[in-house]
Amino acid sequence: MCADFINLTPENLASEHLCCIIRSKKPHPGVEAKRQWLAERLREGHVFRKLNARAAVFVEYAPLETAWVPVTGDNYLYLYCLWVNGEQKGKGYGTALMEYCLADARAQGKSGVCMLGAAKQKAWLSDQTFAKKYGFEVADTTENGYALLALSFDGTMPKFAPNAKRQEIEPRELTVYYDFQCPFVVQSVERLQTYCEENGVPASFLQVDTLQKAKELPCVFNNWAVFYQGKFQTVNLLDVAGLKRILP
């Protein structure tokens, strides 16, 4: 397969589309929030590689030490997202992107690559069945069915940080942790805030805006996490229907 891919850089970030939400004219608030988030991350080694076309075909990964997730390990890459959507499926793009990530890890002398998974595939996580074809295996788990998948090159394995397995917080109200790594987050926060305000649902929406906050989170996290009645609920982005399934 011959395809034209491009990596985002500080020089082209302002002019390139970001794949997840494609707009031709009017700027999208979620895309612009992610663009600002990426401006800081790219200089930390974060990679965003995409098909050089107006399509949702991309991979994102970063050194685990600077990845905004409560995962620990030495010398790993963390794969946030690998996505091929719509009519672009079946063309080998996912394979090309995964192989690029793994080759980059090896070229950098990394110990391996890891990603968030689950006992049951979650809607907003990359396809773990696809990852397992490359040798990714379960490196760690939580009591509620989430897993850290890893492809190790040297026998070492990353782990969830101990705080990520706590999965409890003191506040009983709806609590949402989020960052702007995903451009869909802005709309999700706005919709849930509006619903909670209109229906008298006590809620806190807590932006994870530093690496330290991300590493210290009391649950697994890829860019979003929801608690209710002090218990961790999901990493899936929620619409109002999804929120109603959590609330009594």
Backbone as CSV, one residue per row, in Angstrom:
resi,resn,N_x,N_y,N_z,CA_x,CA_y,CA_z,C_x,C_y,C_z
1,MET,0.838,-1.189,0.000,0.000,0.000,0.000,0.877,1.244,0.000
2,CYS,0.547,2.193,-0.854,1.258,3.468,-0.894,0.299,4.560,-0.453
3,ALA,0.605,5.231,0.629,-0.263,6.293,1.132,0.588,7.461,1.606
4,ASP,0.010,8.628,1.550,0.700,9.846,1.940,0.282,10.212,3.356
5,PHE,1.210,10.111,4.305,0.948,10.486,5.683,1.769,11.716,6.042
6,ILE,1.330,12.419,7.060,2.027,13.613,7.515,2.006,13.663,9.037
7,ASN,3.087,14.108,9.644,3.154,14.325,11.088,2.932,15.792,11.383
8,LEU,2.159,16.069,12.416,1.983,17.456,12.839,3.269,17.953,13.496
9,THR,3.573,19.209,13.244,4.749,19.866,13.810,4.342,21.244,14.300
10,PRO,5.182,21.896,15.101,4.857,23.276,15.498,4.668,24.194,14.296
11,GLU,5.327,23.866,13.186,5.241,24.725,12.003,3.942,24.535,11.221
12,ASN,3.388,23.306,11.186,2.179,23.093,10.385,0.913,22.921,11.224
13,LEU,1.041,22.969,12.531,-0.104,22.691,13.409,-1.281,23.609,13.143
14,ALA,-1.026,24.878,12.897,-2.119,25.840,12.718,-2.882,25.626,11.422
15,SER,-2.240,25.035,10.430,-2.864,24.931,9.107,-3.444,23.560,8.793
16,GLU,-3.052,22.540,9.537,-3.523,21.187,9.246,-4.812,20.869,10.003
17,HIS,-5.692,20.088,9.375,-6.880,19.621,10.092,-6.462,18.501,11.038
18,LEU,-7.297,18.243,12.068,-6.922,17.309,13.118,-7.691,15.996,13.079
19,CYS,-8.346,15.696,11.965,-8.913,14.371,11.679,-10.194,14.026,12.427
20,CYS,-10.211,14.163,13.745,-11.364,13.662,14.515,-12.654,14.367,14.120
21,ILE,-12.607,15.680,14.026,-13.762,16.486,13.633,-13.316,17.353,12.471
22,ILE,-13.850,17.112,11.299,-13.386,17.804,10.107,-14.376,18.904,9.740
23,ARG,-13.915,20.120,9.743,-14.707,21.275,9.349,-13.993,22.004,8.215
24,SER,-14.738,22.468,7.244,-14.129,23.151,6.108,-14.073,24.660,6.297
25,LYS,-15.016,25.212,7.062,-15.068,26.662,7.181,-15.055,27.111,8.644
26,LYS,-16.201,27.001,9.314,-16.314,27.525,10.672,-15.438,26.749,11.646
27,PRO,-14.584,27.425,12.422,-13.741,26.722,13.403,-14.594,25.983,14.427
28,HIS,-14.136,24.822,14.847,-14.832,24.018,15.852,-14.140,24.231,17.192
29,PRO,-14.882,24.557,18.257,-14.232,24.845,19.544,-13.406,23.684,20.082
30,GLY,-13.859,22.445,19.863,-13.103,21.295,20.336,-11.801,21.116,19.589
31,VAL,-11.833,21.371,18.283,-10.619,21.257,17.479,-9.609,22.319,17.892
32,GLU,-10.089,23.532,18.119,-9.167,24.598,18.495,-8.591,24.361,19.893
33,ALA,-9.394,23.789,20.802,-8.883,23.457,22.138,-7.801,22.389,22.029
34,LYS,-8.030,21.401,21.176,-7.019,20.363,20.999,-5.768,20.934,20.346
35,ARG,-5.938,21.838,19.421,-4.793,22.438,18.762,-3.896,23.140,19.782
36,GLN,-4.515,23.838,20.721,-3.753,24.506,21.780,-3.064,23.480,22.677
37,TRP,-3.768,22.394,22.995,-3.193,21.334,23.830,-1.982,20.711,23.131
38,LEU,-2.112,20.456,21.831,-1.031,19.852,21.070,0.183,20.773,20.962
39,ALA,-0.050,22.066,20.924,1.062,23.009,20.800,2.079,22.816,21.920
40,GLU,1.601,22.459,23.101,2.496,22.193,24.225,3.062,20.773,24.163
41,ARG,2.252,19.830,23.755,2.659,18.425,23.790,3.690,18.073,22.721
42,LEU,3.623,18.670,21.556,4.526,18.299,20.474,5.983,18.474,20.865
43,ARG,6.272,19.483,21.650,7.660,19.701,22.048,8.101,18.736,23.144
44,GLU,7.166,17.920,23.644,7.492,16.893,24.644,7.682,15.516,23.994
45,GLY,7.626,15.468,22.688,7.778,14.201,21.997,6.483,13.562,21.555
46,HIS,5.350,14.225,21.776,4.048,13.717,21.342,4.021,13.641,19.817
47,VAL,3.485,12.553,19.286,3.388,12.357,17.843,1.926,12.269,17.430
48,PHE,1.563,13.061,16.450,0.244,12.979,15.814,0.510,12.786,14.317
49,ARG,0.245,11.579,13.835,0.482,11.245,12.427,-0.850,10.929,11.774
50,LYS,-1.078,11.486,10.590,-2.385,11.356,9.960,-2.250,11.173,8.449
51,LEU,-3.302,10.634,7.866,-3.382,10.576,6.419,-3.471,11.999,5.895
52,ASN,-2.726,12.286,4.855,-2.711,13.642,4.308,-3.922,13.836,3.392
53,ALA,-5.090,13.796,4.030,-6.363,13.946,3.329,-7.395,14.324,4.383
54,ARG,-8.542,14.790,3.940,-9.592,15.157,4.887,-10.336,13.896,5.296
55,ALA,-9.736,13.176,6.242,-10.264,11.880,6.654,-9.862,11.622,8.102
56,ALA,-10.660,10.785,8.792,-10.366,10.425,10.179,-9.465,9.192,10.198
57,VAL,-8.192,9.415,9.897,-7.191,8.351,9.849,-5.939,8.880,10.532
58,PHE,-5.656,8.398,11.744,-4.533,8.982,12.478,-4.100,8.080,13.626
59,VAL,-2.906,8.370,14.157,-2.411,7.746,15.369,-1.800,8.837,16.237
60,GLU,-1.969,8.684,17.550,-1.351,9.604,18.516,-0.648,8.801,19.587
61,TYR,0.582,9.172,19.888,1.312,8.528,20.973,2.346,9.481,21.533
62,ALA,2.864,9.141,22.714,3.806,10.016,23.401,4.698,9.200,24.321
63,PRO,5.852,9.737,24.705,6.642,9.062,25.736,5.798,8.898,26.994
64,LEU,5.833,7.724,27.592,5.002,7.468,28.765,5.278,8.466,29.884
65,GLU,6.533,8.896,29.999,6.886,9.836,31.070,6.130,11.150,30.950
66,THR,5.762,11.553,29.731,5.040,12.820,29.538,3.611,12.609,29.042
67,ALA,3.158,11.366,29.005,1.776,11.080,28.604,0.837,11.395,29.764
68,TRP,-0.290,12.017,29.465,-1.227,12.455,30.496,-2.141,11.309,30.914
69,VAL,-1.533,10.282,31.485,-2.261,9.110,31.955,-1.598,8.613,33.237
70,PRO,-2.378,8.023,34.174,-1.818,7.498,35.425,-1.222,6.109,35.248
71,VAL,-0.188,6.051,34.430,0.510,4.803,34.125,1.986,5.030,34.391
72,THR,2.650,4.041,34.959,4.072,4.151,35.249,4.849,3.090,34.483
73,GLY,6.080,3.402,34.161,6.936,2.462,33.444,8.126,3.200,32.874
74,ASP,9.183,2.496,32.667,10.406,3.110,32.163,10.535,2.926,30.657
75,ASN,10.714,4.048,29.961,11.153,4.013,28.564,10.112,3.434,27.604
76,TYR,8.841,3.642,27.898,7.759,3.188,27.013,7.170,4.348,26.210
77,LEU,6.493,4.004,25.120,5.581,4.927,24.463,4.162,4.576,24.893
78,TYR,3.321,5.594,25.032,1.902,5.373,25.329,1.093,5.727,24.094
79,LEU,0.291,4.792,23.617,-0.541,4.986,22.441,-1.924,5.467,22.891
80,TYR,-2.196,6.752,22.673,-3.489,7.314,23.063,-4.611,6.813,22.161
81,CYS,-4.356,6.879,20.853,-5.457,6.657,19.926,-4.921,6.244,18.553
82,LEU,-5.521,5.206,18.000,-5.286,4.826,16.614,-6.659,4.647,15.989
83,TRP,-6.954,5.439,14.968,-8.327,5.487,14.475,-8.376,5.529,12.953
84,VAL,-9.209,4.683,12.381,-9.509,4.714,10.951,-11.023,4.617,10.834
85,ASN,-11.641,5.618,10.229,-13.095,5.682,10.266,-13.700,5.735,8.865
86,GLY,-14.955,5.304,8.797,-15.749,5.457,7.585,-15.213,4.703,6.388
87,GLU,-15.242,5.353,5.242,-14.874,4.717,3.983,-13.385,4.413,3.879
88,GLN,-12.604,4.900,4.842,-11.167,4.638,4.819,-10.802,3.267,5.398
89,LYS,-11.757,2.608,6.007,-11.481,1.287,6.570,-11.187,0.277,5.464
90,GLY,-10.358,-0.724,5.797,-10.068,-1.792,4.859,-9.008,-1.467,3.830
91,LYS,-8.326,-0.360,3.977,-7.308,0.048,3.011,-5.886,-0.136,3.536
92,GLY,-5.761,-0.695,4.733,-4.434,-0.923,5.281,-3.857,0.241,6.050
93,TYR,-4.652,1.291,6.272,-4.133,2.477,6.952,-3.832,2.203,8.418
94,GLY,-4.690,1.431,9.072,-4.443,1.104,10.473,-3.134,0.344,10.644
95,THR,-2.889,-0.593,9.750,-1.639,-1.349,9.781,-0.441,-0.425,9.599
96,ALA,-0.540,0.482,8.637,0.568,1.408,8.377,0.849,2.288,9.591
97,LEU,-0.189,2.757,10.252,-0.010,3.640,11.403,0.554,2.879,12.599
98,MET,0.049,1.670,12.847,0.575,0.879,13.952,2.041,0.536,13.710
99,GLU,2.359,0.114,12.510,3.742,-0.258,12.208,4.678,0.945,12.305
100,TYR,4.180,2.130,11.971,4.994,3.343,12.127,5.303,3.588,13.596
101,CYS,4.280,3.471,14.448,4.460,3.682,15.885,5.463,2.689,16.459
102,LEU,5.319,1.415,16.114,6.216,0.396,16.651,7.646,0.591,16.136
103,ALA,7.784,0.953,14.857,9.116,1.192,14.301,9.760,2.405,14.966
104,ASP,8.957,3.433,15.248,9.475,4.623,15.921,9.954,4.267,17.329
105,ALA,9.177,3.433,18.021,9.573,3.008,19.369,10.909,2.269,19.334
106,ARG,11.046,1.380,18.394,12.300,0.622,18.292,13.462,1.537,17.911
107,ALA,13.226,2.472,17.000,14.278,3.390,16.575,14.752,4.271,17.727
108,GLN,13.845,4.591,18.646,14.196,5.410,19.806,14.803,4.582,20.936
109,GLY,14.883,3.269,20.747,15.404,2.413,21.802,14.448,2.243,22.964
110,LYS,13.139,2.364,22.702,12.141,2.211,23.757,12.005,0.751,24.188
111,SER,11.482,0.579,25.389,11.258,-0.770,25.916,9.980,-1.386,25.380
112,GLY,9.090,-0.566,24.823,7.853,-1.076,24.278,6.819,0.020,24.112
113,VAL,5.594,-0.414,23.816,4.462,0.487,23.604,3.298,-0.039,24.432
114,CYS,2.551,0.854,25.066,1.389,0.431,25.858,0.176,1.296,25.529
115,MET,-0.988,0.795,25.921,-2.244,1.495,25.633,-3.320,1.023,26.610
116,LEU,-4.375,1.805,26.733,-5.485,1.447,27.608,-6.445,0.506,26.886
117,GLY,-6.852,-0.545,27.584,-7.820,-1.483,27.050,-8.842,-1.842,28.112
118,ALA,-9.637,-2.841,27.840,-10.672,-3.258,28.783,-11.105,-4.685,28.479
119,ALA,-11.674,-5.339,29.479,-12.168,-6.703,29.281,-13.220,-6.724,28.169
120,LYS,-14.016,-5.652,28.095,-14.980,-5.468,27.029,-14.629,-4.172,26.313
121,GLN,-14.497,-4.217,24.988,-14.082,-3.057,24.217,-14.954,-1.839,24.535
122,LYS,-14.309,-0.707,24.817,-15.010,0.540,25.104,-15.074,1.396,23.848
123,ALA,-16.152,2.139,23.710,-16.402,2.889,22.480,-15.322,3.915,22.168
124,TRP,-14.731,4.515,23.194,-13.780,5.596,22.958,-12.337,5.146,23.145
125,LEU,-12.081,3.855,23.077,-10.718,3.344,23.138,-10.354,2.682,21.813
126,SER,-9.074,2.692,21.485,-8.615,2.057,20.250,-8.906,0.563,20.279
127,ASP,-8.993,-0.032,19.115,-9.368,-1.438,18.957,-8.278,-2.341,19.533
128,GLN,-8.567,-2.942,20.679,-7.549,-3.759,21.327,-7.374,-5.118,20.640
129,THR,-8.387,-5.609,19.957,-8.239,-6.846,19.198,-7.200,-6.662,18.100
130,PHE,-7.239,-5.511,17.462,-6.249,-5.176,16.439,-4.858,-5.106,17.057
131,ALA,-4.734,-4.466,18.212,-3.435,-4.328,18.870,-2.866,-5.695,19.267
132,LYS,-3.725,-6.586,19.721,-3.249,-7.901,20.164,-2.679,-8.722,19.018
133,LYS,-3.058,-8.420,17.785,-2.483,-9.104,16.638,-0.991,-8.803,16.503
134,TYR,-0.569,-7.697,17.083,0.837,-7.309,17.028,1.618,-7.794,18.254
135,GLY,0.942,-8.480,19.146,1.604,-9.015,20.323,1.339,-8.256,21.604
136,PHE,0.473,-7.251,21.568,0.106,-6.577,22.808,-0.566,-7.582,23.732
137,GLU,-0.216,-7.526,25.001,-0.815,-8.414,25.989,-1.133,-7.635,27.255
138,VAL,-1.921,-8.233,28.114,-2.335,-7.545,29.343,-1.151,-7.453,30.296
139,ALA,-0.823,-6.210,30.668,0.274,-5.963,31.602,-0.232,-5.678,33.004
140,ASP,-1.455,-5.154,33.111,-2.024,-4.829,34.410,-3.522,-4.681,34.246
141,THR,-4.268,-4.821,35.341,-5.724,-4.705,35.292,-6.239,-3.948,36.504
142,THR,-7.486,-3.496,36.403,-8.190,-2.932,37.549,-9.345,-3.854,37.907
143,GLU,-9.912,-3.656,39.076,-10.989,-4.538,39.542,-12.253,-4.408,38.715
144,ASN,-12.421,-3.285,38.016,-13.666,-3.093,37.267,-13.497,-3.310,35.766
145,GLY,-12.474,-4.079,35.388,-12.424,-4.556,34.016,-11.584,-3.778,33.035
146,TYR,-10.846,-2.785,33.488,-9.938,-2.087,32.575,-8.583,-2.785,32.577
147,ALA,-7.865,-2.614,31.481,-6.578,-3.292,31.343,-5.566,-2.351,30.714
148,LEU,-4.325,-2.542,31.096,-3.217,-1.888,30.427,-2.589,-2.918,29.507
149,LEU,-2.612,-2.654,28.216,-2.028,-3.551,27.233,-0.620,-3.075,26.888
150,ALA,0.292,-3.993,26.684,1.661,-3.608,26.380,2.293,-4.585,25.407
151,LEU,3.109,-4.050,24.523,3.988,-4.833,23.673,5.400,-4.530,24.136
152,SER,6.014,-5.479,24.817,7.341,-5.275,25.397,8.420,-5.779,24.452
153,PHE,9.465,-4.974,24.284,10.611,-5.382,23.478,11.717,-6.002,24.325
154,ASP,11.687,-5.774,25.638,12.798,-6.219,26.482,12.373,-6.987,27.731
155,GLY,11.091,-7.336,27.819,10.612,-8.117,28.957,10.083,-7.297,30.114
156,THR,10.326,-5.984,30.118,9.772,-5.125,31.167,8.313,-4.823,30.860
157,MET,7.565,-4.446,31.896,6.151,-4.143,31.710,5.766,-2.885,32.479
158,PRO,4.957,-2.011,31.886,4.425,-0.858,32.614,3.282,-1.297,33.514
159,LYS,2.851,-0.401,34.394,1.756,-0.688,35.320,0.864,0.541,35.468
160,PHE,-0.358,0.306,35.891,-1.175,1.416,36.345,-0.546,1.982,37.615
161,ALA,-0.558,3.295,37.765,-0.119,3.879,39.024,-1.050,3.402,40.132
162,PRO,-0.558,3.240,41.359,-1.426,2.769,42.453,-2.688,3.613,42.619
163,ASN,-2.574,4.921,42.435,-3.750,5.792,42.573,-4.804,5.503,41.517
164,ALA,-4.405,5.005,40.343,-5.364,4.707,39.285,-6.273,3.542,39.647
165,LYS,-5.826,2.706,40.575,-6.637,1.565,40.993,-7.550,1.880,42.172
166,ARG,-7.454,3.094,42.683,-8.294,3.457,43.830,-9.757,3.507,43.432
167,GLN,-10.057,4.185,42.358,-11.393,4.217,41.751,-12.489,4.715,42.693
168,GLU,-12.090,5.490,43.663,-13.048,6.095,44.591,-12.601,7.518,44.917
169,ILE,-13.581,8.383,45.132,-13.313,9.741,45.588,-14.323,10.075,46.682
170,GLU,-14.038,11.070,47.480,-14.953,11.428,48.565,-16.242,12.075,48.084
171,PRO,-16.206,13.016,47.137,-17.456,13.650,46.700,-18.443,12.629,46.136
172,ARG,-19.707,12.792,46.473,-20.745,11.874,45.996,-21.407,12.377,44.713
173,GLU,-21.246,13.650,44.419,-21.893,14.215,43.240,-21.227,13.721,41.959
174,LEU,-21.918,13.891,40.856,-21.341,13.575,39.558,-20.047,14.371,39.406
175,THR,-18.971,13.659,39.094,-17.665,14.303,38.940,-17.031,13.817,37.651
176,VAL,-16.666,14.765,36.795,-16.069,14.433,35.503,-14.674,15.047,35.430
177,TYR,-13.682,14.210,35.210,-12.319,14.664,34.937,-12.122,14.665,33.420
178,TYR,-11.506,15.699,32.891,-11.307,15.752,31.442,-10.086,16.591,31.092
179,ASP,-9.518,16.316,29.919,-8.557,17.238,29.329,-8.965,17.443,27.875
180,PHE,-8.180,18.199,27.125,-8.564,18.538,25.762,-7.797,17.751,24.714
181,GLN,-7.321,16.559,25.098,-6.642,15.699,24.134,-7.595,15.232,23.037
182,CYS,-8.870,15.109,23.368,-9.883,14.703,22.387,-10.772,15.905,22.054
183,PRO,-10.966,16.232,20.775,-11.780,17.404,20.423,-13.268,17.238,20.691
184,PHE,-13.733,16.016,20.962,-15.137,15.825,21.301,-15.437,16.205,22.761
185,VAL,-14.392,16.401,23.554,-14.585,16.665,24.981,-15.334,17.971,25.217
186,VAL,-15.009,19.016,24.479,-15.639,20.321,24.705,-17.156,20.216,24.611
187,GLN,-17.653,19.592,23.569,-19.098,19.448,23.410,-19.699,18.572,24.500
188,SER,-19.008,17.513,24.873,-19.530,16.625,25.917,-19.668,17.360,27.239
189,VAL,-18.662,18.140,27.606,-18.722,18.912,28.850,-19.874,19.905,28.793
190,GLU,-19.998,20.632,27.691,-21.055,21.629,27.573,-22.446,21.006,27.680
191,ARG,-22.661,19.886,27.029,-23.973,19.230,27.055,-24.314,18.729,28.454
192,LEU,-23.344,18.118,29.121,-23.615,17.595,30.455,-23.796,18.722,31.461
193,GLN,-23.021,19.775,31.353,-23.188,20.919,32.251,-24.579,21.512,32.096
194,THR,-25.015,21.676,30.858,-26.351,22.241,30.605,-27.433,21.353,31.194
195,TYR,-27.327,20.048,30.978,-28.331,19.119,31.513,-28.355,19.182,33.042
196,CYS,-27.197,19.157,33.655,-27.136,19.165,35.114,-27.697,20.462,35.692
197,GLU,-27.392,21.583,35.068,-27.917,22.869,35.539,-29.429,22.936,35.391
198,GLU,-29.952,22.452,34.274,-31.390,22.525,34.012,-32.188,21.542,34.855
199,ASN,-31.538,20.465,35.320,-32.253,19.428,36.055,-31.828,19.322,37.514
200,GLY,-31.073,20.293,37.984,-30.686,20.325,39.392,-29.802,19.178,39.823
201,VAL,-28.949,18.698,38.924,-28.046,17.606,39.258,-26.724,18.185,39.745
202,PRO,-26.355,17.984,41.001,-25.062,18.483,41.483,-23.923,17.842,40.692
203,ALA,-22.991,18.660,40.223,-21.926,18.117,39.382,-20.687,18.996,39.450
204,SER,-19.540,18.350,39.298,-18.258,19.050,39.199,-17.560,18.586,37.931
205,PHE,-17.052,19.532,37.178,-16.311,19.243,35.958,-14.899,19.765,36.160
206,LEU,-13.944,18.842,36.270,-12.589,19.175,36.690,-11.618,18.992,35.534
207,GLN,-11.090,20.101,35.037,-10.132,20.017,33.935,-8.778,19.535,34.445
208,VAL,-8.261,18.520,33.807,-6.915,18.019,34.086,-5.970,18.826,33.199
209,ASP,-5.318,19.828,33.774,-4.564,20.773,32.967,-3.064,20.754,33.214
210,THR,-2.591,19.748,33.947,-1.149,19.573,34.112,-0.821,18.082,34.075
211,LEU,0.417,17.780,33.747,0.879,16.397,33.745,0.763,15.784,35.130
212,GLN,1.092,16.542,36.154,1.034,16.012,37.514,-0.387,15.603,37.880
213,LYS,-1.371,16.433,37.548,-2.756,16.085,37.838,-3.151,14.789,37.133
214,ALA,-2.705,14.625,35.892,-3.040,13.421,35.138,-2.426,12.181,35.770
215,LYS,-1.173,12.285,36.186,-0.491,11.133,36.778,-1.093,10.755,38.128
216,GLU,-1.739,11.703,38.816,-2.263,11.451,40.158,-3.759,11.138,40.178
217,LEU,-4.391,10.978,39.032,-5.826,10.730,38.986,-6.196,9.423,39.697
218,PRO,-7.383,9.383,40.327,-7.789,8.198,41.098,-8.500,7.130,40.263
219,CYS,-8.150,7.037,38.977,-8.815,6.088,38.090,-8.036,6.018,36.793
220,VAL,-8.376,5.040,35.950,-7.796,5.011,34.608,-8.336,6.206,33.828
221,PHE,-7.575,6.631,32.822,-7.901,7.890,32.139,-7.201,7.893,30.794
222,ASN,-7.924,8.306,29.752,-7.314,8.487,28.439,-7.503,9.922,27.967
223,ASN,-8.465,10.606,28.515,-8.767,12.026,28.326,-10.079,12.393,29.035
224,TRP,-10.699,11.390,29.700,-12.050,11.579,30.261,-12.298,10.482,31.294
225,ALA,-12.940,10.829,32.407,-13.308,9.833,33.416,-14.473,10.366,34.235
226,VAL,-15.408,9.482,34.577,-16.639,9.877,35.265,-16.785,9.114,36.583
227,PHE,-17.112,9.865,37.647,-17.450,9.288,38.947,-18.884,9.671,39.301
228,TYR,-19.550,8.793,40.025,-20.862,9.125,40.606,-21.004,8.383,41.925
229,GLN,-21.499,9.088,42.929,-21.627,8.558,44.287,-20.288,8.012,44.793
230,GLY,-19.231,8.688,44.411,-17.898,8.346,44.871,-17.241,7.197,44.147
231,LYS,-17.953,6.585,43.191,-17.434,5.405,42.489,-17.127,5.736,41.029
232,PHE,-16.004,5.206,40.542,-15.642,5.374,39.144,-16.641,4.652,38.255
233,GLN,-17.056,5.326,37.164,-18.057,4.766,36.263,-17.516,4.367,34.896
234,THR,-16.825,5.278,34.196,-16.448,4.992,32.815,-15.412,5.971,32.285
235,VAL,-14.670,5.535,31.256,-13.819,6.439,30.485,-14.507,6.854,29.190
236,ASN,-15.705,6.350,28.938,-16.436,6.711,27.725,-16.957,8.138,27.810
237,LEU,-16.776,8.906,26.737,-17.437,10.203,26.658,-18.944,9.984,26.716
238,LEU,-19.654,10.881,27.416,-21.080,10.699,27.615,-21.894,11.759,26.888
239,ASP,-23.005,11.339,26.316,-24.048,12.278,25.929,-25.102,12.244,27.032
240,VAL,-26.190,12.961,26.868,-27.207,13.015,27.916,-27.814,11.634,28.162
241,ALA,-28.033,10.863,27.108,-28.597,9.520,27.274,-27.668,8.648,28.110
242,GLY,-26.362,8.746,27.848,-25.403,7.969,28.624,-25.367,8.406,30.072
243,LEU,-25.495,9.719,30.304,-25.514,10.222,31.675,-26.737,9.711,32.421
244,LYS,-27.882,9.670,31.780,-29.104,9.200,32.426,-28.988,7.739,32.867
245,ARG,-28.195,6.966,32.151,-28.022,5.558,32.547,-27.197,5.435,33.813
246,ILE,-26.419,6.455,34.131,-25.620,6.439,35.362,-26.404,6.993,36.540
247,LEU,-27.154,8.053,36.297,-27.926,8.691,37.366,-29.146,7.848,37.722
248,PRO,-29.595,7.911,38.964,-30.791,7.139,39.359,-32.058,7.717,38.740
